[in-house]
Amino acid sequence: MDLLFRYVLREYLKVFVLIAAALLPIAFVIHLLEKGRKMAAGDADWSGLLRYFFYRLPDLVADLFPLVMLLATLTALHLFRRSGEMTAFFAVGVSRLQFALPILMFGLGVSAVLLLLGGTLIPHALKRAREIDRATSGQRGAQVSLAENRLWFLASPREIWNIQMIEADATQMHGLHLFLLGNDFSLREEVEAKTLTRHPSNPESGLLHHGVRRTFSADGNVRVEPFLERPVKLPAFDFRQLEMKPDEMTTRQLRSYIDELSAADFDMRRYAVDLAARQAFPFANGVMIWLAVALAAQGAARQMGIAVGLALGIGYWFVYSATLSLGRSGSLPPTWAAWSANLIYLGVGLILYIRRPV
């Protein structure tokens, strides 16, 4: 059995490498054409373009791997069937599951590795790629730092913003502190507010809600003025760039941020969905292999081939994206939103395998 395991895995890896070598460059070229045109408008040099793709590559590979797994498994099992090796193994008492076990184990191993990288390396690389993208496309970079899950934004030499949460469309910000400095850079005024709402027609004006204004005089006195609403002038800047993007945070950072938002009674639903999705998506690799094994048991590996693989891969992305959208809107719990596509495809594979021809 150990000999069978090593043989099947070795032959499968040959096909897997060929499929990956065919698909990954295609995805790379498509992304290159899309981003290269935008970055060229900002007079980007080749070094900037290469650095961008160096940091972008891990995320691209992780996104494409489930499709590679599906097509590689369908192709490998078809080759085993066409050569007669699969029939020979079945004739000596090897079951379909025993034959496919090395491939399934490989898929679970890849899932585990991508789960680890998705919570550590990939977020850092993706953040760096976007920084290079903004710099080489001529976009204004924000002077921002992150400390204890809060954003510190230097709007001007004497104006500092501290924000706990920014909505995806930047129309609202939560947990806001505004620090205004004097000519000698001493603190002159501090404004604290629970929420800031941007004016729909004037992006440089907004309204602070439920806060307090503190004015510090030169003699050390502090004047405190609570308010329910207070107008505020916003810097001419796209605050969407400041949003704490879940895919740029490690798993530990994201979990800590969710806990902080929950404790402050903010809506952390979309972050919770992204955290669950980060844990669920890597296992799409194992799910795709299982589905391919079930299709092969139906004889579909030979009859449908790459066409059905592409259709199933696109179908998975459609289901996965739809359930995540339902989760972010509150229609599904985060765990169900993230894992529904995997469970559906596992169920489809199980039905196909049970109903296989004898």
Buried (B, 14 or more C-beta within 10 A) or exposed (E): EEEBBEEBBEBBBEBBEEBBEEBBEEBBEEBBEEBBEEBEEBEBEEEBBEBBBEBBBBBBBBBBBBBBBBBBBBBBBBBBBEEEBBEEBEEEEBEBEBBBBBBBBBBBEBBBBBBEBBBEBBBBBBBBBBBBBBBBBEEEEBEEEEEEBBBBBBBEEEBBBBBBBBBEEBBBBBBBBBBBBEEEEEEBBBBBBBBBBBEEEEBEEBBBBEBBBBBBEEEEEEEEEEEEEBEBEBEEBEBEBBBBBBBBBBBEBBBBBBEBBEEEEBEBBBBBBBBBBBBBBBBBBBBBBBBBBBBBBBEBBBEBBEEBBEEBBEBBBEBBEBBBEBBBEEEBBBBBBBBBBBEBBBEBBEEBBEEBEE
